């Protein structure tokens, strides 16, 4: 579990809370992605289009 300093910035439509870390570029094809994490310390990468298609809402 993260410390109390961790604050979520987004909610997934299924209910999970996540903190957006920032944008990045996927090395293999130079596509735009976002990096985000959860309260348990898992780090996730997702294409920008998927992150912004309504699956996540900003808190």
C-alpha positions in Angstrom: 0.0 0.0 0.0 1.2 3.5 -0.8 1.8 6.2 1.7 -0.8 8.8 2.6 0.9 11.1 0.1 -0.5 9.1 -2.8 -3.6 10.9 -4.2 -5.7 9.6 -7.1 -6.3 11.8 -10.1 -8.7 9.6 -12.1 -11.4 7.0 -11.6 -11.8 4.1 -14.0 -15.4 3.4 -15.2 -15.2 0.1 -13.3 -14.4 2.0 -10.0 -10.6 1.8 -9.6 -8.7 4.8 -8.5 -5.5 5.8 -10.3 -2.9 8.6 -10.3 -1.8 9.9 -13.7 2.0 10.0 -13.7 2.4 11.6 -17.1 2.8 11.1 -20.9 5.4 9.0 -22.5 6.4 7.6 -25.9 6.4 3.8 -26.5 9.8 2.9 -27.9 8.8 0.2 -30.3 6.5 2.3 -32.5 6.8 5.8 -31.1 3.1 5.9 -30.1 1.9 8.2 -27.4 1.0 6.5 -24.1 0.3 7.5 -20.5 1.8 6.1 -17.4 -0.3 5.8 -14.3 -0.3 3.9 -11.0 -2.7 2.6 -8.3 -2.7 2.7 -4.5 -1.0 -0.7 -4.4 2.0 0.4 -6.3 1.2 -1.2 -9.7 2.3 0.9 -12.6 0.3 0.8 -15.8 0.9 2.0 -19.4 -2.0 2.6 -21.8 -2.3 4.3 -25.2 -3.4 8.0 -24.9 -6.5 7.3 -27.0 -7.7 4.6 -24.6 -7.0 6.7 -21.5 -9.1 9.6 -23.0 -11.9 7.6 -24.5 -14.2 7.8 -21.5 -12.8 4.8 -19.5 -11.3 7.3 -17.0 -12.8 10.4 -15.5 -10.7 13.1 -13.8 -11.4 13.6 -10.1 
